[in-house]
Amino acid sequence: MSTESTNASNQGIARHIPLLAVLMLGMFLAILNQTLLNVAIPPIINEMNITASTAQWLLTGYMLINGILIPLSAYLIERFGVRLLFLAAMFFFTAGSLICGVAPSFAVLLIGRLVQAIGGGILMPLVMTIILFIFPPQMRGKGMGIFGLGMMFAPAIGPTLSGWILEHHSWRLLFNGMVPLGIFVTLVAFFVLKDLGQRKKTRLDLLGSVISTLGFGTLLYGLSEAGTRGWADSVVVSCIVLGVLLVALFIILQIQSPEPLLDFRVFKYDMFSLSSVVSAIVTVAMYAGMFLLPIYLQNLRGFTPFESGLLILPGAVIMGIMSPISGSLFDKWGPRPLAVAGLLVTAVTTYEFTQLTLETSYSHILMLNMIRSFGMSLLMMPIMTAGLNQLPREKNSHGTAMSNTLRQIAGSIGISIFTTIFSTRTTFHLGKLSEQVNIMDPAFAQTFASHAAATGLPAAEAEKTLTAYLYGQAQMQAAVQGIDDAFIWATGVTLVGLVLSFFLRDVRKDKPTKTTQADPPQPDGPAADVKKEAVVAG
């Protein structure tokens, strides 16, 4: 790329800095909102006088609405345009936040969360699509790095921020604080954001919409429940099987449709397909750390949510700083060096987490998480960008919708799998430890006698209290070993991604062919409707 064209691209992008700031703030709020609520569930249970399983619907319902809307986002973008859709998404998100903040009952609170989810489910693929239009392929790494700043930084600081708020304020501030920010973003976007290209009066595939909603909804629900109910539970099995069948039917219908809601023909592009697989693997590995570390820190080591959040925060800062930098490095070097280096660092540090004990120092965990976060920061956006760069512009909305759908499913699969591994291995190790304890052993009898003498309790009472103490210690030790085993599986998943990353290539260096410049031959579909050049007001 010549110096003149590079300077021209930089000047063009500089005009869009206010727009990018608004887009990133809107997406940051939506993603942050997903993680803030995790820590707030206990006080909500106490105030609303509900069970934990009922409260969990605040998380499950949000995830289901997201999973339903993301696959439909490509159609919505083409039909309504990015400006109207972004404003609508921010309206729903802000209105949902207001409803949650003033909710007098759990039913109203859940309605507010579902309204929030309507906006949140649209925002991520929408912002990705806008960035792909603004940034040319040779500078797209920088753009996606800016996108990654919100996508990776927001969920990482969520536990710390929510922990601090809950220590000093009501859980309602988690929602009320979003309202003025949401209004600000909506107002600025109203004046700054313009439509990209032309809207397409695409006919809504009602049958496809229903099948997509039922398919992705039941599949994600089954996956989310598998970790707690077990993979053999009848509800889990029926939801997963029904979801898979409906999604398969949806895929068949979309491939045959001349105007698909979600164009699965994007998988005819080899680098998009490979990068999607690697991205899903990285997402599974990332969710392993996000799920397992808080359990270890809070349940086994006794840290408060705020303290455990503070331990994770430096890693979040590193990811935030490195995301734009890794995007710029992608523009210079391409995806393979970053993916290989990042996955290598992630694999090594994930393996180090298999050595956790009840005595592992705070500083050691902090350093490991910081290094692991550095490795992850090299991965997410470059890998995703490597695949999206291969798609022609008219396929951008379908590519971003597909990428986010796969990430949503991969995240649900990851949490369910690691919940299952953690639970089953903890039970296994507890059984092994229990076998080693024989209360009839003379050594144990002597221990009971010494405990009785030291505490002044009768021998039977001393035996009872000491046995309870030993069992509690065995449970904690088994749980740590269960977490270690789960991290072993996470290491294996990361190594698979590492092997696949060697096959990534920089599609910008491909020779101009119909494979990289336009759709592959589609005898059953119409010619591509090429959109006009993006026009965005800065």
Buried (B, 14 or more C-beta within 10 A) or exposed (E): EEEEEBEEBEEBBEEBEBBBBBBBBBBBBBBBBBBBBBBBBEEBBEEBEBEEEBBBBBBBBBBBBBBBBBBBBBBBBBBBBBBBBBBBBBBBBBBBBBBBBEBEEBEEBBBBBBBBBBBBBBBBBBBBBBBBBBBBBBBBBBBBBBBBBBBBBBBBBBBBBBBBBBEEEBBBBBBBBBBEBBBBBBEBBEEBBBBBBEBBEBEEBEEBBEBBBBBBBBBBBBBBBBBBBBBEBEEBBEBBEBBBBBBEBBBEBBBEBEBBBBBBBBBBBBBBBBBBBBBBBBBBBBBBBBBBBBBBBBEBBEBBBBBBBBBBBBBBBBBBBBBBEBBEBBBEBBBBBBBBBBBBBBBBBBBBBBEBEEEBEEEEBBBBBBBBBBBBBBBBBBBBBBBBBBBBBBBBBBBBBBBBBBBBBBBBBBBBBBBBBBBBBBEBBBEEBBEEEEEEEEEBEEBBEEBBEEEEBEEEBBBEBBBEEBBEEBBBBBBBBBBBBBBBBBBEBBBBBBEBBEEBBBBBEBEEEEBBEBBEEBEEBEEEEEBEEBEBEB
